Amino acid sequence: HRQWWTPILNYLPEQNVITQPHNRGTAYGVLLPLLRIAERDPDAIVVLLPADHYLRDEQTLTSSLRQAAELAESDRGTIYLLGMEPSAADTELGYILPESRSPDGAAKVLRFVEKPNEIRARVLFEQGALWNVFIMAASVRVLLGLFDARFTATAAAMRGLEGAALDSVYRDLKSVDFSREVLQGKESLMKVLTVPRCGWTDLGTPERVGLILEQLRASELATHPYFPAHVSLADQYMRAHLDRGSPRSLYAPTPRSRDSGSRI
C-alpha cells in the first residue's frame, strides 16, 4: 500500500513515519512505534488510531478523543478507550462492556467480547455494551507495560534497530493480535468513554468500503474539497483493482480479522 500512503504522509518528517518490514499482526504494529516514541520521550502521551474508520460527524469523535487524551495526561496509570454507542447488534464488531454508562465520564471496563453471535450481540446491545473501535489514549509507559510479561525479549531485540537488522528480527516473529493477546486480561488498567452516535463504521471489508463510497457519491461530501483521505485511498484502490481486469469486485464480501492494521 506504500504507493497510496506515501503521498498522503509526505508532509511529515521522515523519522516520524515508522514502517514495519513485515506484517506480523497488530501487536507488533503497536509495539514498534511505541518503542520509537519511548526512545525520544519516555513520558509521552500517545493516541492509538486504527486506520479503518469512517465518520460522518468527525467533531463528535474529536471531542471524545480530546477528553480521553486529557484524562490520560492526568491519570498516567490508566488506558482510556473510546467506545462507540452502537446503533445495532452487529456480529462483525467487537464490544466493550462497561461497568456503567455515563455521557460525561469514564467507566471501568468489565470485559471485552470479540465478534459475538447474533443472540449474544443482542444481549450485549441491551446491556449497554459499546462498539470497540480500538481508539485509546495513554502514557507510552503504561502501554509498553502491556507487553512486559510476554514480549520482553522481543521488545529488547527491536529497540534501536533499523533496516536489515530490524528485518531479521521480524522474520522470526509469529503473528500476534493486539486485542486478543495483549489487551484481554488487562481490563483493570482500562476505562472507557462513551462516544455518541456519529455515523461511525469501520472499513475492514471491501463490502463496507463500497457502501460508504456509494453513500458519499450520492451526497455533497463526494465533491467536498476535504473528501476524507482514507476513502479517497480506497477509491484509488478500487480503480486500480478493476483496471487490472480482476474478476472480483471491491464490493464483494471477504473474510477478515476485525483487528486490522493500526497506526499511532
N, C-alpha and C positions, 0 to 999 in steps of 0.2 A: 504493500500500500504506500510505499515511500513516495511514488510519483504524485500522489494526491495530497499527502500531509506536508510534504516539504514546502510547497508554495504557501500553504496556509500559515506555517510556523516560521517563515523566513524573517519575520520582524524580531524574533527572539535571539538573544546571544547564543552562539553555537553551543557553549558549555551548559546552557540551560535545557537543551533537548537531549534527553538521556534515552538511548535506544538499546534494547536488548539484542544480542546477537542471534538468539533463537527463542522461539516461543516455548516456554516450559510451564505454562499455567499462570494464573493471575497472582498467585502468592509471590513468585519471584518478580513478576511485573510490578508489584508494590515494593518489595524489599529493595531492589536495586536503586531506585530513585531515593528511597528513604536513607539508604547508606550515603549516597552522594550529598544529600541535603545535610545530614548529620555531620559530615566532614567539614562543611562550610559554616554551619550554625547549629550546634547541638541543642540549643534552646528554642529552635524554630517551632512555630505552629504551622501545621500543614493541613491542606484540604485534599481529600481524595475524590476525584470525579471520574467515574466510568464514562467512556466515550460514546455510549449508545443511547443517548437521551434525545427526546424531542419534547419541547414545552410550548404550549400555546401562549401561556402567560409567564414569561420569564421573571417578571418582577416579584411574583409571589414566592418563587423558589429563592430568588436572590435575597429577599428579606429574611427567610428562614435560615439560609446559609450564613448570612452575616451574624445572625443571632448565635448559631452554633459555633462560629469562629470566636466570637466574644466570650462565650461560655468556656470554650477550650483554653482561651488565654488566661482566664481567671481560675480555672479548675484543671490543673495540668495532669491530674491523675485519672481523668475520665475521658473516654472517647464519646463524642457526641454524634449520633447518627441522625439522618433525616429519614422520616417515614412518611410516605405519601398516603393521604386519605384516599382509600380505594373507592372506585366508582362501580365496581363489580367484583364478584368472586372469581378471579382469574386463576386458572390452574397452571398457567405458564410462568407465573411470577413467584418470587419468594416473599415471605411475610415476617414482620416483627410483631410479636405480641407484647405490648407494653403493660406495666403494672396498672396504669391508669391513662386516661386521655385528657389532655389539657391543651387548649389552643395557645396558651401563653407560656407554658413551662415545659421542662424536660422530665420525662418519666423513666423509671428504671426499666430495663429490658428483662422480660421474663424468659423468653426463648425465641429462637429463630425456627421458621418452618420453611423448607425449600420445596417448591412445586407440589403443593398438596393435591390430592384427588378432588373431584367435584364436591363430594359431601363434606370433606374436611375444609375445603376452601369456603364453603357457605358458612360453616360453624365459625371459622376464624373471622369472616366478614361480620357476623353477628356479634362476636366477642369484642369487636373494636380493634382487630389487628390492622396493621398498616403495611402497605407495599414496601418492600425493602428495595430501595433504589441504589444502595451501596455508595451513598454520598456521606462522608463523615469528616469531622474536624477534630484534631487532637494534637498534642505535642509530639514531635518526632520521637522523643524518648519513650513515651508510652506505647506508640505504635511499634517501634522496634522491639519493645518488651514482649509483644505478642509472639515474636519469632524466637525468643531466647531459648526456651527449653529444647525444641526440636531442631532448630535451624542454626544453632550457634556456630558450628563448624563451617557451614556453608556461608553464613554471613561474614565470618572471618576471612574465608577464601576469596570472597568477592570484593572486599574492601580495597579501594585504591587501584583496582585493575582496569585496564582498557584494552581495546584491540584484541590481538591474538590470545593474550593471556586470559582475558575475560571469556572469550570464545571457548577456550579449552575447558574452563570451569563449567560453562553452560552445557557443553556437550555431554557431560556426565550426570546432569541433573534429570530427575524424573519430574513429570508434570504434577504440580500441586495446586489445588484450588484454594483461593484465599478465603472464601466464605465458609466452605465446609471444613477445611482442615486447619484454619488459623483462627477465624472468628468464633466458631461454635465452641462452647465450653468456657468462653471468656466473658459471658454476659454480665458478670458482676462488675466489670470495668466500664460498662456502657450505659448511656442514657439515650433516649430518642425524643426528637422534637417532631410534632405532627405538622406536616405541610398541607395546607388546604388544597382542595382540588384545583388544578391549574392546567388541565389539558395535557398531563404528562403521559407519555408512553415510552417504552424502550424501543430501540431499533435493532433488536437482536435477531430478527429473521427477515429475509427478503420480503415476506408477505407483509410484515408491519411497515417496512420501508415503503413498499408500493402503496399501501393505504394512505400513509402520510403524504406522499408525493401527489396522489390523486386529490386529496383534500386541499393541498396548497395550490395546485394548479387551478382549482375551482374557486379560489379566493384571491383577495388582493395581495396576500403575502407572497404569492408566486412572482409578482413583479416588483416587490419592495426592494429598495437598494441594499437593505441589510438582510437579504434572504439568508437563512441560517447556513453557516458554512458546512455543518455536517450533513445537512440534507443536500446541499449542492454537491458535496463529495459523493453521496450516494447516487445522485443523478448522473454524475460523470461515470461512475462505475457501471451503471445500468447501460448507458450508451455504448461504452467500450465493450461490455459483455455481449450486447446484442449485435454490435458491428462485427464481432468475430464469428457470427453465424452460429452461436451456441443454440442448441435446441431447447435449452432450459430458460425459462423466463425468470427475471428477477422477482416476479411476484409469486412464484411457486413456493409453497411452504417447505421448510427443510428442518431436519432435526438440529438441535443446538443445545449448548450449555448456557444456562441463564447467566452464569458468572463470566461474562465475556470480558474482553480486554479493558484494562483500566489505565488511567493516567493520573498524574499528580500535578 
